[in-house]
Amino acid sequence: MTTGHHRQGEVVAGTADEGTTRMSGPAPTSGLSRRQLLGGSAALGAAAWLLRGTIGPDSAQAATPVPPALPAGTELYQRVFQNWSGEIRTDQLWTCAPRTPEEVPALADWAHANGWRLRATGYRHTWAPLTVAAGTPESARILLVDTSRYLTAISVDSPTTVRVQTGATMEALLTHLAGRGLGLTACPAPGELTVGGVLAIGGHGTAVPAAGEVRPEGHGYGSVSNQVVRLTAVVLDPATGRYTLRSFGRSEADSAAFLVHLGRAFLTEVVLRAGADRPLRCVSRLDIPASELFARPSGAPGSGTGTGTGTGTGAGTGDGGLGGVLGGVLGGVLGGVLGGGGGPRTLADFVERDGRVEAIWFAYTEYPWLKTWSVTPNKPLASLSVDHPYNYPFSDSIPEPVARLAGDIITGAWGSAPLFGQLQYLVAKVALTGDLTDLLLSGDLLRQLLSGEVLTHLLAGGLRSDLWGPSRTLLQYIRPTTLRVTANGYAILTKRADLQWVVSEFAAYYRELLASYQARGEFPVNGAVEIRVTGLDDPASCGVPGARPPLLSALRPRADRPEWDTAVWLDVLAFPGTPGLERFARELEQWLLRTFDGTRAGLRVEWSKGWAYTADAAWSDPDLLGRVIPDSLRAGGGPGWDEAVAVLDRHDPHRVFGNPFLDGLLK
Ligand SMILES: Cc1cc2nc3c(=O)[nH]c(=O)nc-3n(C[C@H](O)[C@H](O)[C@H](O)COP(=O)(O)OP(=O)(O)OC[C@H]3O[C@@H](n4cnc5c(N)ncnc54)[C@H](O)[C@@H]3O)c2cc1C
């Protein structure tokens, strides 16, 4: 594994590598440098990371074995694979960047003939070891196939569909659609993800129909994968015994296995359905306590009949003027009077009103950052009009005090997590609303950290609590320069009326678990909890008769539970290497499985993130990997896990597109 012949300091394999001089070795979970953690990638153009840190096959320093007799013209170099969070880091691996889709089947034939395997790679933003595992040695016969360099074409397919190669970014895709007056209802928050990467894991955003909202043609409330109309995959042609490009229409049964495939296939191009763009208004607020936002639904504790029918108070919804303020005050008072979560400011109330919510609940704090998006054709008077994505600069360019404290934490000051949570809350509150009250009421330390200079900086770009624009400007809001955290991820499938029950059960348990660790002097979480809500993958969204939902999507509806129409997405974020994190994540996961056991709600994992926790590691628990996860996609009967595995095996019987982790999982 150790590679003394590499040029020290030259391996800059992606944004996460900036400033790194380590050449190889195990995943640097506790050894992340401050610069790695904070990215610093803003200074690094894509070209820089493509060229620096690569070693060509002719280089005297290239490691052996060189892939033998590659198809002529293959552009080949070596590169350390490091994922965004830095938790997966490998030796230098051979990498190529095909210029055309046709190069990929030729590579697959080569791989099969020579005993190598191909791993498609986009921006390497996935936490789970779906591409390669941490510590993969250079002796592994793995050829990484980077789509992001050349397979990036986007073109018009029809007035309501787009043809996109899988290496194109989601940002480029949404920009193209916007240029044609089209948009998606929801999508992942970062724009720097490849379309192929997002489809592989069933990428999602946050949206269900608001009260009275009827799904417009071409729109969907499930995964991006569910918008696919046609796809091109690299498959074995049984007639010739060679790999070939094959197009699958969505009405063709096998396509359902390729729509979410975890990297067990290779897609070169897809055609996606979109709908007429609907401008959005995004309102942020930090004035509702978690005890109210995530309150148990009214009715007997724990048995909630569900809220989901609230009418909302108008708080923060109206024109942002007196109505909004009064609504906020009244909402608070009423919420308090009614108690027990029957009040009008629960998460379910906002979902009912706007259909689109995200709650970011910083650890050890009481007031989550709640974002709500509403379909708003014309600019409201109070909203700031935006024409570009990424409108929360304070979360993309980490303010200096936050960076400093984060650096202290990852170098050992784990007990500063509560202070860190408070600091993140205050930064968000000040930058979004300009309201300094909480800061003035906070302790000396926080007031010192957020000095006048920092506040001036935070407020310089104007307040961001009420934004309006074309959907893409508000759906994409995270840059890769945000704090480098790791995350677990789950989708809880339930009926809409039980949404608040799911959220409240989770919030209560999370709070209790965090407190019990804290009482023992442990701080396993130092990032936020993120909660989002989507619909399921209704194939009608793609508009193709006979279409089936993606078989491996966490959002595939369950045949035996037609009333389950909603998924609550739960993530807990923390710095990689935080002591006790995996133990905490395991306890949480086991509780989630017990609580959402298929009776009133069911659990599926979010493929790109952390799951199957033992007390020491993610993606490791044998019972989760061998039984619970497959069963979560079998439950309810009908086509599911087993069909997906069989179809993917049939089209790639040599398992050229796979790795040992997927070999173990997908069986
Ligand atoms: C800060 C951050 C925020 C995120 N937010 C969200 C979010 O809001 N919603 C969400 O759903 N996800 C989110 N994600 C997860 C992200 O969507 C996935 O990790 C996605 O797979 C990353 O895309 P990528 O281009 O980096 O793919 P990679 O990580 O490079 O690849 C992911 C998987 O896809 C496979 N793959 C890539 N291209 C192809 C192809 N052409 N053919 C076949 N297989 C392929 C790879 O082999 C691998 O198995 C977030 C990730 C980060 C780091």
The ligand as an SDF file (V2000), in Angstrom:
LIG
                    3D

 53 58  0  0  0  0  0  0  0  0999 V2000
  -22.3780   18.1930    0.3130 C   0  0  0  0  0  0  0  0  0  0  0  0
  -23.2400   17.1400   -0.3080 C   0  0  0  0  0  0  0  0  0  0  0  0
  -24.6010   17.3390   -0.3960 C   0  0  0  0  0  0  0  0  0  0  0  0
  -25.4230   16.3720   -0.9690 C   0  0  0  0  0  0  0  0  0  0  0  0
  -26.7530   16.6220   -1.0680 N   0  0  0  0  0  0  0  0  0  0  0  0
  -27.5660   15.6980   -1.6210 C   0  0  0  0  0  0  0  0  0  0  0  0
  -28.9540   15.9430   -1.7680 C   0  0  0  0  0  0  0  0  0  0  0  0
  -29.4450   17.0170   -1.4460 O   0  0  0  0  0  0  0  0  0  0  0  0
  -29.7330   14.9650   -2.2980 N   0  0  0  0  0  0  0  0  0  0  0  0
  -29.1970   13.7720   -2.7160 C   0  0  0  0  0  0  0  0  0  0  0  0
  -29.9410   12.9200   -3.1830 O   0  0  0  0  0  0  0  0  0  0  0  0
  -27.8900   13.5300   -2.6100 N   0  0  0  0  0  0  0  0  0  0  0  0
  -27.0660   14.4590   -2.0750 C   0  0  0  0  0  0  0  0  0  0  0  0
  -25.7310   14.2000   -1.9800 N   0  0  0  0  0  0  0  0  0  0  0  0
  -25.2340   12.8970   -2.4450 C   0  0  0  0  0  0  0  0  0  0  0  0
  -24.9510   12.9130   -3.9480 C   0  0  0  0  0  0  0  0  0  0  0  0
  -26.1190   13.1660   -4.6810 O   0  0  0  0  0  0  0  0  0  0  0  0
  -24.4460   11.5510   -4.3800 C   0  0  0  0  0  0  0  0  0  0  0  0
  -23.3580   11.1860   -3.6090 O   0  0  0  0  0  0  0  0  0  0  0  0
  -24.0690   11.4900   -5.8740 C   0  0  0  0  0  0  0  0  0  0  0  0
  -23.8990   10.1400   -6.2380 O   0  0  0  0  0  0  0  0  0  0  0  0
  -22.7860   12.2410   -6.1380 C   0  0  0  0  0  0  0  0  0  0  0  0
  -22.5780   12.4090   -7.5100 O   0  0  0  0  0  0  0  0  0  0  0  0
  -21.0890   12.2820   -8.0760 P   0  0  0  0  0  0  0  0  0  0  0  0
  -21.0660   12.8140   -9.4540 O   0  0  0  0  0  0  0  0  0  0  0  0
  -20.1150   12.8390   -7.1230 O   0  0  0  0  0  0  0  0  0  0  0  0
  -20.9940   10.6960   -8.1270 O   0  0  0  0  0  0  0  0  0  0  0  0
  -19.8290    9.7320   -7.5950 P   0  0  0  0  0  0  0  0  0  0  0  0
  -19.7450    9.8600   -6.1090 O   0  0  0  0  0  0  0  0  0  0  0  0
  -18.5960    9.9080   -8.3680 O   0  0  0  0  0  0  0  0  0  0  0  0
  -20.4610    8.3170   -7.9460 O   0  0  0  0  0  0  0  0  0  0  0  0
  -21.5420    7.8180   -7.2110 C   0  0  0  0  0  0  0  0  0  0  0  0
  -21.9270    6.4170   -7.6920 C   0  0  0  0  0  0  0  0  0  0  0  0
  -22.4370    6.5270   -8.9970 O   0  0  0  0  0  0  0  0  0  0  0  0
  -21.7200    5.7000   -9.8760 C   0  0  0  0  0  0  0  0  0  0  0  0
  -21.7000    6.3780  -11.1630 N   0  0  0  0  0  0  0  0  0  0  0  0
  -21.2920    7.6330  -11.4310 C   0  0  0  0  0  0  0  0  0  0  0  0
  -21.4550    7.8840  -12.7580 N   0  0  0  0  0  0  0  0  0  0  0  0
  -21.9880    6.7770  -13.3110 C   0  0  0  0  0  0  0  0  0  0  0  0
  -22.3700    6.3990  -14.6120 C   0  0  0  0  0  0  0  0  0  0  0  0
  -22.2340    7.2060  -15.6480 N   0  0  0  0  0  0  0  0  0  0  0  0
  -22.8770    5.1650  -14.8130 N   0  0  0  0  0  0  0  0  0  0  0  0
  -23.0190    4.3220  -13.7840 C   0  0  0  0  0  0  0  0  0  0  0  0
  -22.6560    4.6050  -12.5270 N   0  0  0  0  0  0  0  0  0  0  0  0
  -22.1610    5.8190  -12.2890 C   0  0  0  0  0  0  0  0  0  0  0  0
  -20.3540    5.5290   -9.2430 C   0  0  0  0  0  0  0  0  0  0  0  0
  -19.7150    4.3680   -9.6650 O   0  0  0  0  0  0  0  0  0  0  0  0
  -20.7470    5.4600   -7.7870 C   0  0  0  0  0  0  0  0  0  0  0  0
  -21.1950    4.1630   -7.5090 O   0  0  0  0  0  0  0  0  0  0  0  0
  -24.8690   15.1650   -1.4440 C   0  0  0  0  0  0  0  0  0  0  0  0
  -23.4880   14.9600   -1.3670 C   0  0  0  0  0  0  0  0  0  0  0  0
  -22.6810   15.9340   -0.8060 C   0  0  0  0  0  0  0  0  0  0  0  0
  -21.2120   15.7110   -0.7100 C   0  0  0  0  0  0  0  0  0  0  0  0
  1  2  1  0
  2  3  1  0
  2 52  2  0
  3  4  2  0
  4  5  1  0
  4 50  1  0
  5  6  2  0
  6  7  1  0
  6 13  1  0
  7  8  2  0
  7  9  1  0
  9 10  1  0
 10 11  2  0
 10 12  1  0
 12 13  2  0
 13 14  1  0
 14 15  1  0
 14 50  1  0
 15 16  1  0
 16 17  1  0
 16 18  1  0
 18 19  1  0
 18 20  1  0
 20 21  1  0
 20 22  1  0
 22 23  1  0
 23 24  1  0
 24 25  2  0
 24 26  1  0
 24 27  1  0
 27 28  1  0
 28 29  2  0
 28 30  1  0
 28 31  1  0
 31 32  1  0
 32 33  1  0
 33 34  1  0
 33 48  1  0
 34 35  1  0
 35 36  1  0
 35 46  1  0
 36 37  1  0
 36 45  1  0
 37 38  2  0
 38 39  1  0
 39 40  1  0
 39 45  2  0
 40 41  1  0
 40 42  2  0
 42 43  1  0
 43 44  2  0
 44 45  1  0
 46 47  1  0
 46 48  1  0
 48 49  1  0
 50 51  2  0
 51 52  1  0
 52 53  1  0
M  END
$$$$
